[in-house]
Amino acid sequence: MFATWGRLVYRLRFTVIGVMVALMLGLGAYGLGLENNLSQSGWDDPGSESVAAAKLADGTFGRDTNADVVLLYT
């Protein structure tokens, strides 16, 4: 079974590569606007200790929750 599949894929290798490239380009185009529909909210349990600790740390240390990169230089 796998030998037959392997022979078929080898025989049609350029077609397989073309189909995969087209599929990846299509999925990339489909996902271009995805970041506008994703958010981080709703994944936390408001009553959990970790959320309470994160709120305490944010209030105490003045953390910026919108930043993506933190750079420290000494």
Backbone as a printed PyTorch tensor [residue, N CA C, xyz], in Angstrom:
tensor([[[  0.8180,  -1.1810,   0.0000],
         [  0.0000,   0.0000,   0.0000],
         [  0.8760,   1.2630,   0.0000]],

        [[  1.8550,   1.3480,   0.9170],
         [  2.7150,   2.5230,   0.9750],
         [  3.6410,   2.5970,  -0.2250]],

        [[  4.0410,   1.4440,  -0.7440],
         [  4.8970,   1.4330,  -1.9290],
         [  4.1390,   1.9900,  -3.1320]],

        [[  2.8900,   1.6260,  -3.2660],
         [  2.0710,   2.1440,  -4.3620],
         [  1.8680,   3.6500,  -4.2130]],

        [[  1.5970,   4.0840,  -3.0100],
         [  1.4250,   5.5140,  -2.7470],
         [  2.7240,   6.2640,  -3.0460]],

        [[  3.8440,   5.7110,  -2.6200],
         [  5.1350,   6.3330,  -2.8710],
         [  5.4490,   6.4370,  -4.3530]],

        [[  5.1550,   5.3730,  -5.1040],
         [  5.3900,   5.4120,  -6.5520],
         [  4.5100,   6.4570,  -7.2350]],

        [[  3.2680,   6.5580,  -6.8000],
         [  2.3500,   7.5380,  -7.3740],
         [  2.8240,   8.9660,  -7.0870]],

        [[  3.2220,   9.2260,  -5.8470],
         [  3.6900,  10.5620,  -5.4860],
         [  4.9860,  10.8820,  -6.2240]],

        [[  5.8770,   9.8920,  -6.3620],
         [  7.1240,  10.1260,  -7.0830],
         [  6.8550,  10.4150,  -8.5660]],

        [[  5.9390,   9.6760,  -9.1420],
         [  5.6280,   9.8590, -10.5510],
         [  4.9920,  11.2240, -10.8120]],

        [[  4.2100,  11.6980,  -9.8680],
         [  3.5300,  12.9940,  -9.9960],
         [  4.1510,  14.0430,  -9.0710]],

        [[  5.4560,  13.9650,  -8.8420],
         [  6.1100,  14.7990,  -7.8410],
         [  5.9560,  16.2890,  -8.1140]],

        [[  6.0540,  16.7150,  -9.3640],
         [  5.9330,  18.1410,  -9.6540],
         [  4.4880,  18.6130,  -9.4920]],

        [[  3.5550,  17.7630,  -9.7970],
         [  2.1430,  18.0800,  -9.5730],
         [  1.8590,  18.1870,  -8.0790]],

        [[  2.4120,  17.2590,  -7.3000],
         [  2.2240,  17.2850,  -5.8460],
         [  2.8220,  18.5680,  -5.2710]],

        [[  4.0130,  18.9410,  -5.7170],
         [  4.6450,  20.1730,  -5.2320],
         [  3.7980,  21.3830,  -5.6240]],

        [[  3.3210,  21.4170,  -6.8510],
         [  2.4890,  22.5340,  -7.2970],
         [  1.2040,  22.6460,  -6.5080]],

        [[  0.5650,  21.5230,  -6.2590],
         [ -0.6780,  21.5280,  -5.4850],
         [ -0.4130,  21.9970,  -4.0590]],

        [[  0.6680,  21.5500,  -3.4590],
         [  0.9880,  21.9510,  -2.0910],
         [  1.3170,  23.4420,  -2.0140]],

        [[  2.0730,  23.9570,  -2.9760],
         [  2.3800,  25.3890,  -2.9890],
         [  1.0970,  26.1980,  -3.1660]],

        [[  0.2350,  25.7900,  -4.0760],
         [ -1.0310,  26.4920,  -4.2870],
         [ -1.9030,  26.4320,  -3.0340]],

        [[ -1.9270,  25.2950,  -2.3730],
         [ -2.7050,  25.1430,  -1.1450],
         [ -2.1770,  26.0630,  -0.0530]],

        [[ -0.8640,  26.1180,   0.1200],
         [ -0.2820,  26.9810,   1.1470],
         [ -0.5210,  28.4640,   0.8390]],

        [[ -0.4080,  28.8520,  -0.4240],
         [ -0.6900,  30.2340,  -0.8020],
         [ -2.1620,  30.5760,  -0.5640]],

        [[ -3.0370,  29.6450,  -0.8910],
         [ -4.4650,  29.8550,  -0.6590],
         [ -4.7960,  29.9770,   0.8200]],

        [[ -4.2010,  29.1280,   1.6410],
         [ -4.4360,  29.2110,   3.0780],
         [ -3.8320,  30.4820,   3.6650]],

        [[ -2.6890,  30.9030,   3.1370],
         [ -2.0890,  32.1560,   3.5890],
         [ -2.9730,  33.3450,   3.2580]],

        [[ -3.5400,  33.3520,   2.0570],
         [ -4.4410,  34.4320,   1.6670],
         [ -5.7210,  34.4050,   2.5040]],

        [[ -6.2010,  33.2290,   2.8110],
         [ -7.4050,  33.0980,   3.6270],
         [ -7.1750,  33.6250,   5.0440]],

        [[ -5.9810,  33.4480,   5.5710],
         [ -5.6900,  33.8420,   6.9380],
         [ -5.1580,  35.2500,   7.1020]],

        [[ -5.1340,  36.0510,   6.0280],
         [ -4.5790,  37.4020,   6.1380],
         [ -5.3150,  38.2770,   7.1500]],

        [[ -6.6140,  38.2390,   7.2080],
         [ -7.3730,  39.0720,   8.1250],
         [ -7.6880,  38.4020,   9.4490]],

        [[ -7.0660,  37.2880,   9.7250],
         [ -7.4040,  36.5140,  10.9110],
         [ -7.0380,  37.2230,  12.2040]],

        [[ -5.9550,  38.0020,  12.2190],
         [ -5.5290,  38.6410,  13.4660],
         [ -6.5540,  39.6430,  13.9850]],

        [[ -7.4170,  40.1400,  13.1160],
         [ -8.4570,  41.0710,  13.5560],
         [ -9.5770,  40.3610,  14.3130]],

        [[ -9.7030,  39.0610,  14.1300],
         [-10.7760,  38.3050,  14.7610],
         [-10.3270,  37.5140,  15.9800]],

        [[ -9.0480,  37.5480,  16.2930],
         [ -8.5470,  36.8040,  17.4340],
         [ -8.2970,  37.7480,  18.6020]],

        [[ -8.5520,  37.2660,  19.7780],
         [ -8.2690,  38.0500,  20.9680],
         [ -7.8280,  37.1060,  22.0740]],

        [[ -7.3040,  37.6870,  23.1280],
         [ -6.8290,  36.8910,  24.2410],
         [ -7.8860,  36.7620,  25.3200]],

        [[ -8.9400,  37.5250,  25.2020],
         [ -9.9630,  37.5100,  26.2360],
         [-10.7880,  36.2320,  26.1670]],

        [[-11.2700,  35.8370,  27.3150],
         [-12.1190,  34.6600,  27.3810],
         [-11.3910,  33.3760,  27.6990]],

        [[-10.0700,  33.4250,  27.7840],
         [ -9.3120,  32.2110,  28.0640],
         [ -8.9190,  32.1020,  29.5320]],

        [[ -9.2060,  33.1010,  30.3160],
         [ -8.8260,  33.1060,  31.7250],
         [-10.0490,  32.8940,  32.5990]],

        [[ -9.8270,  32.2240,  33.7110],
         [-10.8680,  32.0730,  34.7130],
         [-10.7420,  33.2480,  35.6780]],

        [[-11.7330,  34.1470,  35.7010],
         [-11.6080,  35.3490,  36.5300],
         [-11.4460,  35.0500,  38.0200]],

        [[-11.8620,  33.8890,  38.4730],
         [-11.7560,  33.5580,  39.8920],
         [-10.4900,  32.7950,  40.2510]],

        [[ -9.6040,  32.5690,  39.2970],
         [ -8.4180,  31.7720,  39.5860],
         [ -7.3380,  32.6050,  40.2590]],

        [[ -6.4370,  31.9120,  40.9580],
         [ -5.3460,  32.5860,  41.6550],
         [ -4.3660,  33.2250,  40.6710]],

        [[ -4.1750,  32.6090,  39.5220],
         [ -3.2190,  33.1660,  38.5620],
         [ -3.6990,  34.4930,  37.9920]],

        [[ -4.9960,  34.6250,  37.7670],
         [ -5.5360,  35.8910,  37.2650],
         [ -5.4380,  36.9630,  38.3520]],

        [[ -5.7280,  36.5880,  39.6040],
         [ -5.6020,  37.5430,  40.7060],
         [ -4.1550,  37.9870,  40.8560]],

        [[ -3.2070,  37.0680,  40.7320],
         [ -1.7880,  37.4170,  40.8390],
         [ -1.3500,  38.2930,  39.6700]],

        [[ -1.8420,  38.0210,  38.4800],
         [ -1.4940,  38.8350,  37.3170],
         [ -2.0340,  40.2560,  37.4620]],

        [[ -3.2520,  40.3930,  37.9730],
         [ -3.8160,  41.7270,  38.2010],
         [ -3.0370,  42.4740,  39.2670]],

        [[ -2.6430,  41.7760,  40.3220],
         [ -1.8450,  42.3910,  41.3770],
         [ -0.4910,  42.8410,  40.8410]],

        [[  0.1460,  41.9990,  40.0640],
         [  1.4500,  42.3490,  39.4840],
         [  1.3200,  43.4910,  38.4910]],

        [[  0.2760,  43.4930,  37.6890],
         [  0.0600,  44.5890,  36.7410],
         [ -0.1370,  45.9160,  37.4640]],

        [[ -0.9070,  45.8840,  38.5410],
         [ -1.1350,  47.1070,  39.3050],
         [  0.0950,  47.5670,  40.0630]],

        [[  0.8600,  46.6210,  40.6020],
         [  2.0320,  46.9710,  41.4000],
         [  3.1840,  47.4640,  40.5470]],

        [[  3.4760,  46.7390,  39.4860],
         [  4.6420,  47.0560,  38.6730],
         [  4.3130,  47.8970,  37.4430]],

        [[  3.0510,  48.2010,  37.2360],
         [  2.6660,  49.0300,  36.0990],
         [  2.9860,  48.3790,  34.7670]],

        [[  2.6820,  47.1230,  34.6340],
         [  2.9870,  46.4020,  33.4000],
         [  2.1210,  46.8790,  32.2480]],

        [[  2.7450,  46.9130,  31.0860],
         [  2.0280,  47.2500,  29.8620],
         [  1.6470,  45.9400,  29.1860]],

        [[  0.3650,  45.6100,  29.1810],
         [ -0.0640,  44.3370,  28.6140],
         [ -0.2280,  44.3870,  27.0970]],

        [[ -0.0020,  45.5620,  26.4980],
         [ -0.1170,  45.6870,  25.0500],
         [  1.2130,  45.5010,  24.3280]],

        [[  2.3150,  45.4880,  25.0640],
         [  3.6230,  45.3820,  24.4460],
         [  3.8960,  43.9500,  24.0060]],

        [[  4.6140,  43.8250,  22.9040],
         [  4.9770,  42.5120,  22.4090],
         [  6.4090,  42.1350,  22.7710]],

        [[  7.2840,  43.1270,  22.9040],
         [  8.6980,  42.8730,  23.1220],
         [  9.1760,  43.7160,  24.3010]],

        [[  9.9420,  43.0880,  25.1780],
         [ 10.5780,  43.8150,  26.2710],
         [ 12.0730,  43.7040,  26.0530]],

        [[ 12.7470,  44.8440,  26.0100],
         [ 14.1800,  44.8770,  25.7640],
         [ 14.8570,  45.5220,  26.9550]],

        [[ 15.8290,  44.8140,  27.5370],
         [ 16.6070,  45.3300,  28.6550],
         [ 18.0280,  45.5200,  28.1870]],

        [[ 18.5670,  46.6830,  28.4140],
         [ 19.9420,  46.9750,  28.0020],
         [ 20.6820,  47.5570,  29.1930]],

        [[ 21.7940,  46.9660,  29.5280],
         [ 22.6160,  47.5000,  30.6390],
         [ 23.9980,  47.8160,  30.1470]]])
